[in-house]
Amino acid sequence: MSYALSIYLVDIDRVRNAIGSRDHDLPQMIGGRFRDEFAHADEVFADRIAAGWPTRLEAVRAVVAGGPFHTEFAAQYAHAYQAICAFHGRPQDNSSFSPCRAGWLETVDDGLLELGISGITLTDFGYPGLPAGLPTPEFAWGYAEWSAEECAKLLAQWEQTTPQRRSALQRDVLEAITSCMGWARAARDVPGRGLAGFLA
């Protein structure tokens, strides 16, 4: 089974505060920007929507309203929160992680440890959970955040490594780690930004 890790450069407080903000304009703006994507998602889940699931836009409205939530629709709320992050943030290159096989995040984490980089892991993104106030999907969703401070620490450790140690890693692992450093660099270069990541 394969997964995709999607990373967004965001103001973490801003996207979290969208939950329950009751900003009546936000769902319409998100729905307008992602109209085609939402329409496609609703087609994919047409049978479930016919059985009572919310559409993608209805899920966004529920998240912005702060509920009421139904745990059986938790995956739709996760998609909705991801849309909020995409709307307010900037997607990062995830070509080394989309698709990714089971165990790939752990493999990249092992590479980080071989370089002496610790304190932050890719497997953070594999743990179930969403920000407070949202129900957690039962299957196949992971979520985590890397703060600006964590990204700065990650980069500082990376800059301590040598070309020789980096070249000793498998090529695909090094490429994946280099992608992570690109995410962290983007967070460092835009004050007040961190990373929000979704594994599904």
Salt bridges, closest charged atoms under 4 A:
GLU145 OE2 - ARG16 NE 2.90
GLU159 OE2 - ARG188 NH1 3.55
GLU175 OE2 - ARG171 NE 3.30
ASP189 OD1 - ARG188 NE 3.34
